[in-house]
Amino acid sequence: MRSSIVIAGTAVVLAAGIALPAWSAGGQTDEVTFTKDIAPILQRSCQHCHRPDSIAPMSLLTYEEARPWARAIKQRTSLRRGRGAMPPWFIEKDIGIQRFKDDISLTEAEIAKIGKWADNGAPRGNPADLPPAKVFSDNSAWQIGTPDLILTSPAVQMKPINPDYWGALAPVPTGLTEDRYVAAMEIKEVNDSRNKPGRETVGGRFVFHHAVMSVNGPDGRPSGGAWPVHEVGRNADVFDTQAGKLLRAGSTVSFPSVHLHANGKETNAALQIGFKFHPVGYKPQIQSTLISFGTDDLDFPGGARVSQSAYMVLPQPLKLTVFEPHMHATGVRMCLDAINGSQVETLNCASYDHSWVKTYAYEEDAAPLLPRGTILKITGYFDNTPANKNVVDPRNWSGLGHRSIDNMLIMIAQGVYLTDEQFAQEVGKRRSELNLAEGQTAPGCPFCTFSKIPSRPTPPGAGPAVRPQ
Ligand code: HEC
């Protein structure tokens, strides 16, 4: 008798548990819900692309919009690397430095939550848990926030089927009446191909494969050093806070090398360049440099998986601020090693999908500090087999070339060359920021072990010494 009452009681509790949403019982539960767990992830890592008028195919702003995509969201986020992985951020998490600016990647816990949410029928959850909607400054969704200056390049037109085009675009005046220093910039393609039928891949949405940008002052002299190269799917550039780039009064922006690629739709397109400025009166302490190296020796038989390396010896101590792997359709991964004597450290590895040519800017206290004579080594991994869907015809041999179906292996990094004094200061600063004891080292900082920096002569083969600014 007694036990049957207990059973009946349990039954009542169970029924109530099923009938009512878990949150209405008055407390948080372990159930993964949209409002509590998924919305914050989408806001941080997805919505700047997945919203109306941005680049992704569907909006993920609301529960109603995200719900039908729950399975696809689980599938794409669980890929973690390579072609199709969402969000498009390809730094490998199990090796190398992990602290980057604007890192939109997901943690393993977040990927697991998304999986659980999709498997449990993608429940909405308690409306009260929903974080306030993320405010986007306007419909054009700049990652750098509302730019202080937006320039638009001359327009181009591409036929649906057309040979690739290489050439220059006419310069655009900045209209600046005073010198300004750029803190961050972003280039995006605006075009009318969005709603036309045709390919829905990232490449199908754009016609600018790349555009090299340069800036000239009113006297025609280059201004601000080397500027980032626009590439399809590339994210914004946030420069070292001490190394703002100069845009002089009366300067013009030009595009000396533009590569257009037909996307199967008649497309009218232009580039918009958004600049965020430092306040008036800002003065840079250091100047950043484009550090680009690679190899032309690329020889990939049809159906082969191949790796190839390229090297550079640092002529001066370097603070490496940006890691940017550049490959083409066959490229699937790049690793960057720093070799100091017999010590080899992998600074980073990133998978690669030629739909997304990503740039990765290190957090200020994580940027590698590399002594003079360090050998930088990149290793590219190429997949010329049918498993790599970016390759049009894997039966073909493939080698160096400008087209996406040809190959490149380049690291287009940015960094700051330092004098020995500046290097010692930076290493000292890093040691105190990270609270390092004597003998203790830090990722990407081989000399952080020493409280007194050993001096090192310029090694043979290092090329001409670069004059630190
Ligand atoms: C930098 C822009 C960008 C970000 C950030 C981004 N996406 Fe995407 N997403 C795209 C684009 C463009 C496509 C279409 C190309 C493709 O299918 O890969 C896409 C495709 C998808 C698809 C496949 C849609 C289909 O048609 O099957 C899913 C699912 C998806 N994204 C989910 C996400 C989620 C979840 C996040 C955040 C964790 C995210 N994305 C972050 C741009 C982005």
Residues whose N, C-alpha, C, O or C-beta is under 5 A from the ligand:
A	BS01	HEC	S45 C46 C49 I55 A56 P57 W69 A72 I73 R76 G84 M86 P87 P88 E200 T201 V202
